[in-house]
Protein backbone atom coordinates (compact mmCIF):
# COMPACT_ATOMS: atom_id res chain seq x y z
CA UNK A 1 0.00 0.00 0.00
CA UNK A 2 2.76 2.47 0.89
CA UNK A 3 4.61 1.78 -2.37
CA UNK A 4 1.40 2.44 -4.33
CA UNK A 5 0.79 5.68 -2.47
CA UNK A 6 4.38 6.78 -3.05
CA UNK A 7 4.05 6.01 -6.76
CA UNK A 8 0.80 7.99 -7.02
CA UNK A 9 2.33 10.99 -5.24
CA UNK A 10 5.41 10.78 -7.46
CA UNK A 11 3.23 10.57 -10.59
CA UNK A 12 1.19 13.58 -9.47
CA UNK A 13 4.27 15.69 -8.74
CA UNK A 14 5.88 14.68 -12.03
CA UNK A 15 2.81 15.59 -14.06
CA UNK A 16 2.21 18.89 -12.29
CA UNK A 17 5.80 20.06 -12.78
CA UNK A 18 5.68 18.91 -16.41
CA UNK A 19 2.41 20.68 -17.24
CA UNK A 20 3.47 23.93 -15.55
CA UNK A 21 6.57 23.87 -17.76
CA UNK A 22 4.39 23.24 -20.84
CA UNK A 23 2.09 26.10 -19.81
CA UNK A 24 5.08 28.40 -19.43
CA UNK A 25 6.38 27.48 -22.88
CA UNK A 26 2.97 27.89 -24.51
CA UNK A 27 2.58 31.42 -23.16
CA UNK A 28 6.26 32.39 -23.35
CA UNK A 29 6.69 32.82 -19.60
CA UNK A 30 9.35 31.59 -17.27
CA UNK A 31 8.28 28.82 -14.89
CA UNK A 32 8.04 31.10 -11.86
CA UNK A 33 5.69 33.52 -13.65
CA UNK A 34 3.60 30.64 -14.98
CA UNK A 35 3.29 29.22 -11.46
CA UNK A 36 2.31 32.64 -10.06
CA UNK A 37 -0.25 33.15 -12.86
CA UNK A 38 -1.78 29.71 -12.31
CA UNK A 39 -1.92 30.29 -8.57
CA UNK A 40 -3.46 33.76 -8.88
CA UNK A 41 -6.21 32.72 -11.30
CA UNK A 42 -7.16 29.31 -9.91
CA UNK A 43 -5.25 27.19 -12.40
CA UNK A 44 -3.32 25.38 -9.68
CA UNK A 45 -6.51 24.54 -7.80
CA UNK A 46 -7.95 23.18 -11.05
CA UNK A 47 -4.76 21.25 -11.73
CA UNK A 48 -4.66 19.68 -8.26
CA UNK A 49 -8.35 18.72 -8.48
CA UNK A 50 -8.23 17.30 -12.01
CA UNK A 51 -4.65 16.15 -12.53
CA UNK A 52 -5.66 12.52 -12.94
CA UNK A 53 -7.91 13.29 -15.91
CA UNK A 54 -5.56 15.91 -17.37
CA UNK A 55 -2.57 13.59 -17.39
CA UNK A 56 -4.39 11.26 -19.80
CA UNK A 57 -4.85 14.07 -22.34
CA UNK A 58 -2.41 15.40 -24.89
CA UNK A 59 -0.39 18.16 -23.14
CA UNK A 60 -1.84 20.68 -25.62
CA UNK A 61 -5.37 20.04 -24.32
CA UNK A 62 -4.24 20.06 -20.70
CA UNK A 63 -2.61 23.47 -21.17
CA UNK A 64 -5.73 24.69 -22.95
CA UNK A 65 -7.91 23.47 -20.05
CA UNK A 66 -5.66 25.28 -17.56
CA UNK A 67 -5.89 28.46 -19.61
CA UNK A 68 -9.69 28.16 -19.72
CA UNK A 69 -9.85 27.70 -15.93
CA UNK A 70 -7.68 30.79 -15.41
CA UNK A 71 -9.62 32.83 -17.95
CA UNK A 72 -12.86 31.94 -16.16
CA UNK A 73 -11.33 33.35 -12.97
CA UNK A 74 -10.20 36.65 -14.49
CA UNK A 75 -6.89 35.69 -16.05
CA UNK A 76 -6.03 37.41 -19.29
CA UNK A 77 -3.01 36.61 -21.39
C-alpha positions in Angstrom: 0.0 0.0 0.0 2.8 2.5 0.9 4.6 1.8 -2.4 1.4 2.4 -4.3 0.8 5.7 -2.5 4.4 6.8 -3.1 4.1 6.0 -6.8 0.8 8.0 -7.0 2.3 11.0 -5.2 5.4 10.8 -7.5 3.2 10.6 -10.6 1.2 13.6 -9.5 4.3 15.7 -8.7 5.9 14.7 -12.0 2.8 15.6 -14.1 2.2 18.9 -12.3 5.8 20.1 -12.8 5.7 18.9 -16.4 2.4 20.7 -17.2 3.5 23.9 -15.5 6.6 23.9 -17.8 4.4 23.2 -20.8 2.1 26.1 -19.8 5.1 28.4 -19.4 6.4 27.5 -22.9 3.0 27.9 -24.5 2.6 31.4 -23.2 6.3 32.4 -23.3 6.7 32.8 -19.6 9.4 31.6 -17.3 8.3 28.8 -14.9 8.0 31.1 -11.9 5.7 33.5 -13.6 3.6 30.6 -15.0 3.3 29.2 -11.5 2.3 32.6 -10.1 -0.3 33.1 -12.9 -1.8 29.7 -12.3 -1.9 30.3 -8.6 -3.5 33.8 -8.9 -6.2 32.7 -11.3 -7.2 29.3 -9.9 -5.3 27.2 -12.4 -3.3 25.4 -9.7 -6.5 24.5 -7.8 -8.0 23.2 -11.0 -4.8 21.3 -11.7 -4.7 19.7 -8.3 -8.3 18.7 -8.5 -8.2 17.3 -12.0 -4.7 16.2 -12.5 -5.7 12.5 -12.9 -7.9 13.3 -15.9 -5.6 15.9 -17.4 -2.6 13.6 -17.4 -4.4 11.3 -19.8 -4.8 14.1 -22.3 -2.4 15.4 -24.9 -0.4 18.2 -23.1 -1.8 20.7 -25.6 -5.4 20.0 -24.3 -4.2 20.1 -20.7 -2.6 23.5 -21.2 -5.7 24.7 -23.0 -7.9 23.5 -20.1 -5.7 25.3 -17.6 -5.9 28.5 -19.6 -9.7 28.2 -19.7 -9.9 27.7 -15.9 -7.7 30.8 -15.4 -9.6 32.8 -18.0 -12.9 31.9 -16.2 -11.3 33.3 -13.0 -10.2 36.6 -14.5 -6.9 35.7 -16.1 -6.0 37.4 -19.3 -3.0 36.6 -21.4 
